[in-house]
Amino acid sequence: MPATPDKLPQQQGSDEIRIRHLPGNTAGRDLVVGDLHGCRALLDQALDALEFNPATDRLLSVGDLVDRGPDSPACLGLLLEPWFHAVTGNHEAMLVARFLSDDRDLSARDMHQANGGSWFHGPGHVASDPDLATLLQRAAALPHLLVVGTGRERYHLVHAELPAGRNTPVVTDAEIDAGLPGVALDPLIWTRQLMSGWAPGVPRSQRGLSTTYCGHTPEPKVRRRRSHVCLDTGACFGVVNPGDGDYALSIVERTGRDCERVHRFAT
């Protein structure tokens, strides 16, 4: 697994956490997808197999649409679709930091380049592609946390994890509804405390926190810890290096209260 920095310097401090709410989907299904990293063709195959209906279904992403895989622009293009919703990942954060500085911030440029950003060629790329500029502006406005539905049907999306530790409780729905006062932004985008490795005794769920889908920490299998469900099963590694490990694209299909089914798609 390629190394990923812990954080960007400009993301430290008291950055405001953007929380967005979506109503429950009463007309169709919600599909929640793990880190795409440019694997648009694999996603399209998965949506066809699941008979995705854009008139009634929605696709929700835990972030990291871009970098490392073969088609980052096509994955960014999902941001134009009315049926698509996403939270920002650390790779969107790196890309946006580079975009907003017009490559004048050399550390932001080099960090993005070193983490799969070679597809993006800086200011000249944006100048030659007005559609890309629009997509980057949309990426810059993505929420850090998505709250979907209410009551027992409620669930969340975050890229990395809510502030947590293996031996300490994570935040609750009530704290999320209060705007996460006093909570730093970095854990939501960058932290890997909860999903890295395995320690016996970490509970699968936590009282007071609705199911929270996340990504960021790739392993071949979906993991459930403290009400978090990590869907990053390394799709891009399987696409770039076919046959290298049991990597796949994971999609959760939700059709109502407590009704969840996990699908895996590989090249």
C-alpha positions as CSV (number, residue, x, y, z in Angstrom):
1,M,0.0,0.0,0.0
2,P,1.5,3.4,-1.0
3,A,2.4,5.7,1.9
4,T,-0.1,8.5,2.5
5,P,0.8,11.6,4.6
6,D,-0.9,12.1,7.9
7,K,-2.3,15.5,7.0
8,L,-1.7,18.7,5.0
9,P,-0.3,21.6,6.9
10,Q,-3.1,23.9,5.9
11,Q,-5.7,21.5,7.3
12,Q,-4.4,21.7,10.9
13,G,-6.1,23.9,13.4
14,S,-9.8,24.7,13.9
15,D,-11.1,24.3,10.4
16,E,-14.9,24.1,10.4
17,I,-16.4,20.7,9.9
18,R,-19.0,20.8,7.0
19,I,-21.9,18.5,7.9
20,R,-24.6,18.0,5.3
21,H,-28.0,16.3,5.7
22,L,-29.9,14.2,3.2
23,P,-33.4,12.9,3.6
24,G,-34.0,9.2,3.6
25,N,-34.6,7.6,0.2
26,T,-38.2,6.6,0.1
27,A,-38.3,6.0,-3.7
28,G,-35.5,3.5,-4.2
29,R,-32.2,2.2,-2.9
30,D,-29.1,3.9,-1.6
31,L,-25.8,2.4,-2.7
32,V,-22.7,3.4,-0.7
33,V,-19.4,2.8,-2.4
34,G,-15.8,2.6,-1.1
35,D,-12.8,4.6,-2.3
36,L,-12.9,4.8,-6.1
37,H,-9.5,6.2,-6.9
38,G,-10.2,6.7,-10.6
39,C,-11.8,3.3,-11.2
40,R,-14.8,4.6,-13.1
41,A,-15.1,1.7,-15.5
42,L,-15.2,-0.8,-12.6
43,L,-17.9,1.4,-10.9
44,D,-20.0,1.5,-14.1
45,Q,-19.8,-2.3,-14.4
46,A,-21.0,-2.6,-10.8
47,L,-23.9,-0.2,-11.3
48,D,-25.0,-2.1,-14.4
49,A,-24.8,-5.4,-12.4
50,L,-26.9,-3.9,-9.6
51,E,-29.4,-2.4,-12.1
52,F,-28.9,1.1,-10.7
53,N,-31.8,3.3,-11.6
54,P,-30.8,7.0,-11.5
55,A,-34.5,8.0,-11.3
56,T,-35.0,6.5,-7.9
57,D,-31.6,5.2,-6.6
58,R,-28.7,7.2,-5.2
59,L,-25.0,6.6,-5.1
60,L,-23.1,7.8,-2.1
61,S,-19.3,7.9,-1.8
62,V,-17.0,7.9,1.2
63,G,-14.5,10.0,-0.7
64,D,-11.2,9.5,-2.5
65,L,-12.7,9.7,-6.0
66,V,-9.3,10.6,-7.5
67,D,-5.6,9.6,-7.9
68,R,-3.8,6.3,-8.3
69,G,-6.4,4.7,-10.7
70,P,-6.8,5.1,-14.4
71,D,-9.6,7.8,-14.8
72,S,-9.7,10.4,-12.1
73,P,-11.5,13.0,-14.3
74,A,-14.3,10.6,-15.0
75,C,-14.8,9.9,-11.3
76,L,-14.8,13.6,-10.6
77,G,-17.5,13.9,-13.2
78,L,-19.8,12.1,-10.8
79,L,-20.1,15.3,-8.9
80,L,-22.3,16.7,-11.7
81,E,-24.9,13.9,-11.3
82,P,-28.0,14.7,-9.2
83,W,-28.1,11.1,-7.9
84,F,-24.5,11.2,-6.6
85,H,-23.4,12.5,-3.1
86,A,-20.0,12.3,-1.6
87,V,-17.9,13.4,1.4
88,T,-14.4,14.7,0.9
89,G,-11.4,12.4,1.2
90,N,-7.8,13.1,1.8
91,H,-7.1,12.8,-1.9
92,E,-9.7,15.5,-2.7
93,A,-8.1,17.6,0.1
94,M,-4.7,17.3,-1.5
95,L,-6.0,18.0,-5.0
96,V,-8.0,21.0,-3.8
97,A,-5.1,22.4,-1.9
98,R,-3.0,22.2,-5.0
99,F,-5.7,23.6,-7.2
100,L,-6.4,26.6,-5.0
101,S,-2.7,27.5,-4.8
102,D,-2.2,27.3,-8.6
103,D,0.8,25.2,-7.8
104,R,2.5,28.1,-6.1
105,D,2.5,26.0,-2.9
106,L,5.3,23.6,-3.9
107,S,4.7,21.3,-0.8
108,A,1.0,20.9,-1.8
109,R,2.0,20.1,-5.4
110,D,4.7,17.6,-4.4
111,M,2.5,15.9,-1.9
112,H,-0.3,15.4,-4.4
113,Q,2.1,14.2,-7.1
114,A,3.7,11.7,-4.7
115,N,0.3,10.2,-3.8
116,G,-1.0,9.4,-7.2
117,G,-1.7,12.9,-8.5
118,S,0.4,12.6,-11.7
119,W,-2.8,12.8,-13.8
120,F,-3.3,16.5,-12.8
121,H,-1.0,18.9,-14.5
122,G,-1.6,22.1,-12.6
123,P,-2.8,25.5,-13.8
124,G,-2.3,24.7,-17.4
125,H,-4.6,21.6,-17.1
126,V,-7.3,23.7,-15.6
127,A,-7.0,26.5,-18.1
128,S,-7.3,24.0,-21.0
129,D,-10.4,22.3,-19.5
130,P,-13.1,24.5,-18.1
131,D,-15.2,21.5,-17.1
132,L,-12.3,20.4,-14.8
133,A,-12.3,23.8,-13.1
134,T,-16.0,23.4,-12.3
135,L,-15.5,19.9,-10.9
136,L,-12.6,21.1,-8.7
137,Q,-14.8,23.9,-7.3
138,R,-17.4,21.3,-6.5
139,A,-14.8,19.1,-4.9
140,A,-13.7,22.0,-2.7
141,A,-17.3,22.4,-1.4
142,L,-17.8,18.7,-0.5
143,P,-19.0,18.0,3.1
144,H,-16.7,16.2,5.6
145,L,-19.7,14.4,7.1
146,L,-22.9,13.3,5.5
147,V,-26.0,12.4,7.7
148,V,-28.7,10.4,5.8
149,G,-32.2,9.9,7.0
150,T,-33.5,10.0,10.6
151,G,-34.4,7.6,13.4
152,R,-33.6,4.0,13.0
153,E,-32.9,4.4,9.2
154,R,-30.3,7.1,9.9
155,Y,-26.7,6.5,8.8
156,H,-23.5,8.5,8.1
157,L,-20.7,8.8,5.7
158,V,-17.2,10.1,6.6
159,H,-13.9,9.5,4.8
160,A,-11.6,8.2,7.6
161,E,-13.3,8.0,10.9
162,L,-15.1,10.0,13.6
163,P,-12.7,10.9,16.5
164,A,-12.1,7.5,18.0
165,G,-9.6,5.1,19.5
166,R,-9.7,1.3,19.8
167,N,-10.3,1.7,23.6
168,T,-12.2,4.9,23.7
169,P,-15.8,5.7,22.5
170,V,-16.4,7.7,19.3
171,V,-18.7,10.6,19.1
172,T,-22.5,10.1,19.1
173,D,-25.4,11.1,16.9
174,A,-26.3,13.8,19.5
175,E,-22.8,15.3,19.2
176,I,-23.1,15.2,15.4
177,D,-26.5,17.0,15.6
178,A,-24.9,19.6,17.8
179,G,-22.3,20.3,15.1
180,L,-19.4,18.4,16.7
181,P,-18.3,21.2,19.0
182,G,-14.6,21.1,19.9
183,V,-13.9,18.3,17.4
184,A,-10.9,18.7,15.1
185,L,-11.3,18.2,11.4
186,D,-8.2,16.1,10.8
187,P,-9.5,12.7,12.1
188,L,-12.5,12.8,9.7
189,I,-10.1,12.9,6.7
190,W,-6.8,11.5,7.7
191,T,-6.8,9.2,10.8
192,R,-6.3,5.5,10.7
193,Q,-6.6,4.6,14.4
194,L,-9.8,2.5,14.2
195,M,-9.3,0.5,11.1
196,S,-5.6,-0.2,11.0
197,G,-4.7,-3.7,12.1
198,W,-6.9,-5.5,14.6
199,A,-7.1,-5.6,18.3
200,P,-9.4,-8.2,20.0
201,G,-12.3,-6.8,21.9
202,V,-13.0,-3.8,19.8
203,P,-16.8,-3.8,19.5
204,R,-18.6,-3.9,16.2
205,S,-21.1,-1.3,17.3
206,Q,-21.3,1.6,19.8
207,R,-24.3,2.8,21.6
208,G,-25.5,6.2,20.5
209,L,-23.8,6.2,17.1
210,S,-25.7,5.2,13.9
211,T,-23.9,3.1,11.2
212,T,-21.1,5.2,9.8
213,Y,-19.6,4.2,6.5
214,C,-16.0,5.1,5.9
215,G,-13.0,4.3,3.7
216,H,-9.3,5.5,3.7
217,T,-7.7,2.4,5.1
218,P,-7.5,-0.3,2.4
219,E,-7.7,-4.0,3.2
220,P,-9.3,-6.8,1.1
221,K,-12.3,-7.2,3.5
222,V,-14.9,-4.9,4.8
223,R,-14.4,-4.2,8.5
224,R,-16.9,-3.2,11.3
225,R,-15.7,-1.4,14.4
226,R,-17.5,0.9,16.8
227,S,-20.4,1.4,14.4
228,H,-18.0,2.2,11.5
229,V,-18.1,0.1,8.4
230,C,-14.9,0.5,6.3
231,L,-15.6,0.0,2.6
232,D,-12.1,0.7,1.3
233,T,-11.2,-2.8,-0.1
234,G,-8.5,-1.5,-2.4
235,A,-10.3,-1.4,-5.7
236,C,-7.6,0.6,-7.4
237,F,-4.9,-1.9,-6.5
238,G,-6.9,-4.6,-8.2
239,V,-7.4,-2.5,-11.3
240,V,-3.8,-1.3,-11.6
241,N,-2.3,-4.7,-10.7
242,P,-4.8,-7.4,-11.6
243,G,-4.4,-10.5,-9.6
244,D,-2.3,-8.8,-6.9
245,G,-4.2,-9.6,-3.8
246,D,-7.9,-10.0,-3.1
247,Y,-8.8,-6.4,-3.7
248,A,-12.2,-5.3,-5.0
249,L,-14.7,-2.5,-5.1
250,S,-17.2,-2.8,-2.3
251,I,-20.7,-1.4,-2.5
252,V,-23.3,-1.5,0.3
253,E,-26.9,-1.7,-0.9
254,R,-29.5,-0.2,1.5
255,T,-33.2,-0.7,0.9
256,G,-34.7,0.5,4.2
257,R,-34.4,0.1,7.9
258,D,-31.7,-2.3,9.0
259,C,-31.6,-3.8,5.5
260,E,-28.0,-3.9,4.2
261,R,-26.2,-6.1,1.7
262,V,-22.5,-5.9,0.7
263,H,-21.5,-6.4,-2.9
264,R,-17.9,-6.9,-4.2
265,F,-16.7,-6.2,-7.8
266,A,-13.3,-7.0,-9.1
267,T,-11.6,-6.9,-12.5
